[in-house]
Amino acid sequence: MNSLSPTMLIAALFFGTATQGFAVAAGTESNAPRQAQASPSTRTVFIKLDDISFSQKSIDVRPGETVRFVLKNEGALMHEFNIGRVSLQHEHQREMAALMQDGTLTPTGKAKSIVWRERNTGPGDSTPPSYPEVIEATHDDPNAVLVEPGTTKEFVWTFADATNLTFACTLPGHTQAGMIGDFVMR
């Protein structure tokens, strides 16, 4: 029986523990901002992602407001739209750098790998004993969404009374190149 490679196993364990940490960090306070569901009254903000910039550097929001972000990546690189306080953004940057370094993420998307699945074969069965399955890396951060080149994604967020929130692309070098903006509570 073929099993997961050590790299895939480590990546799966990392994602499982990292997403639990993000969920705890993002949602422990009752007034913490959070990902939400859109409603008919949800305001929509369109943001173009380019290499290497956001079309907006500042977005006005009201406490308690739910905003649907429509994110269109017109660049050649993958980007992330991550909402959080600066300290959490820095922590997430280190985690994203590790994912790039180990090959889980690439400059243009999530890595894909082939896993061999065992087939249940009976006596005298002439079918091959296993078959390949393509597995795409996952990114389950409740504060963020990855946007591959040429794609458009939506991300809905409810803003509480919290201040000092930023949005950033935390892929290596992107924040440092200027892919960061502020939310201004009005």
C-alpha positions in Angstrom: 0.0 0.0 0.0 1.4 3.4 -1.0 1.0 6.2 1.6 1.2 9.9 1.7 4.7 11.4 1.3 6.3 12.9 4.4 6.0 16.4 2.8 2.2 15.9 2.2 1.7 14.6 5.8 3.6 17.5 7.3 1.6 20.0 5.2 -1.7 18.4 6.3 -0.6 18.5 9.9 0.5 22.1 9.5 -2.8 23.3 7.9 -4.8 21.5 10.6 -3.0 23.2 13.5 -2.5 26.5 11.8 -6.2 26.9 10.9 -7.2 26.1 14.5 -4.8 28.9 15.7 -6.2 31.4 13.3 -9.8 30.5 14.2 -9.0 31.0 17.9 -7.1 34.3 17.3 -9.8 35.7 15.1 -12.9 34.7 17.0 -12.2 34.6 20.7 -13.6 38.1 21.4 -17.3 38.6 21.2 -16.8 41.8 19.2 -14.1 40.3 16.9 -14.4 40.8 13.2 -15.3 37.7 11.3 -16.0 36.1 8.0 -19.8 36.2 7.3 -22.6 35.4 4.9 -23.8 37.9 2.4 -27.3 39.4 2.7 -29.3 41.6 0.4 -28.1 44.7 2.4 -24.4 43.7 2.1 -22.3 46.4 0.6 -19.9 45.3 -2.2 -16.4 46.6 -2.6 -14.5 45.7 -5.8 -10.7 45.4 -5.5 -8.3 44.7 -8.4 -5.1 42.8 -7.5 -2.2 43.5 -9.7 1.5 42.7 -9.5 2.2 43.9 -6.9 -0.7 46.2 -5.6 -4.2 46.5 -4.5 -6.4 49.0 -6.4 -7.4 50.5 -3.0 -5.2 51.5 -0.1 -7.9 52.4 2.3 -11.5 51.2 2.7 -14.1 52.9 4.9 -16.3 50.6 7.0 -18.9 51.1 9.8 -18.9 49.0 13.0 -21.2 46.0 12.5 -21.2 46.4 8.7 -21.0 43.3 6.5 -19.0 43.9 3.3 -18.6 41.6 0.3 -15.2 42.0 -1.3 -15.0 41.0 -5.0 -11.3 40.3 -5.7 -10.1 40.2 -9.3 -6.5 39.1 -9.8 -5.3 40.7 -13.1 -1.6 40.0 -12.3 0.6 37.1 -13.2 1.2 36.0 -9.5 -1.1 34.5 -6.9 -2.2 36.9 -4.2 -3.9 36.7 -0.8 -6.5 39.0 0.7 -6.0 38.7 4.4 -7.8 40.7 7.0 -6.3 41.1 10.5 -4.3 43.2 12.9 -0.7 43.9 12.0 0.7 41.4 14.6 -1.3 38.6 13.1 -0.4 39.6 9.6 3.3 39.3 10.5 2.7 35.9 12.0 0.8 34.8 8.9 3.6 36.0 6.6 6.0 33.6 8.3 3.6 30.7 7.8 3.0 31.6 4.1 6.8 31.8 3.6 7.1 28.3 5.0 4.4 27.0 2.6 6.2 28.6 -0.3 9.5 27.1 0.8 8.2 23.6 1.2 6.4 23.7 -2.2 2.8 23.6 -0.9 2.2 27.0 -2.6 3.8 28.3 -5.7 4.1 31.9 -7.0 1.0 31.2 -9.2 -1.1 28.8 -7.2 -1.6 26.0 -4.9 0.6 23.0 -5.5 -0.8 19.8 -6.8 0.6 16.3 -6.1 -0.3 12.8 -7.2 -1.3 10.3 -4.5 -1.7 6.7 -5.4 -5.0 5.2 -4.1 -5.3 1.4 -3.6 -8.1 -0.3 -5.5 -10.1 -3.2 -4.0 -9.4 -6.0 -6.4 -10.6 -9.5 -6.1 -8.9 -12.8 -7.1 -8.2 -12.9 -10.8 -9.0 -9.2 -11.3 -6.8 -7.8 -14.2 -7.2 -4.1 -13.2 -4.2 -2.3 -11.9 -3.8 -2.5 -8.1 -3.8 1.3 -7.6 -4.8 4.5 -9.4 -3.5 8.1 -9.3 -5.5 11.0 -7.7 -4.4 14.6 -8.1 -4.6 16.4 -4.7 -4.5 20.2 -4.6 -3.1 21.9 -1.5 -5.7 23.6 0.7 -5.7 27.1 2.3 -8.3 27.2 5.1 -7.5 30.5 6.9 -10.8 32.0 8.1 -9.2 35.5 7.7 -8.1 35.1 4.1 -8.6 33.9 0.6 -6.1 33.1 -2.1 -6.7 34.5 -5.5 -4.9 32.8 -8.4 -3.9 34.8 -11.6 -6.9 35.5 -13.9 -9.5 34.5 -11.3 -12.1 36.4 -9.3 -13.1 35.4 -5.7 -15.5 36.8 -3.2 -14.8 37.2 0.5 -17.5 38.4 2.9 -16.6 40.0 6.3 -18.5 41.5 9.2 -16.6 44.4 10.9 -17.1 44.7 14.7 -16.0 47.7 16.8 -12.4 46.5 16.4 -9.9 49.0 15.0 -6.4 48.7 13.7 -7.4 46.2 11.0 -5.5 46.0 7.8 -5.8 44.0 4.6 -2.7 42.5 3.1 -1.2 40.0 0.7 1.0 38.0 3.1 2.8 36.0 0.4 6.6 36.4 0.7 7.6 40.0 -0.4 4.2 41.1 -1.4 3.3 43.1 1.8 6.8 44.6 1.8 6.3 45.7 -1.9 3.2 47.6 -0.8 0.3 45.1 -0.9 -1.2 46.4 2.3 -4.1 48.7 3.1 -6.1 50.0 6.0 -9.7 49.8 7.1 -11.0 53.1 8.4 -13.9 52.9 11.0 -16.4 55.7 10.4 
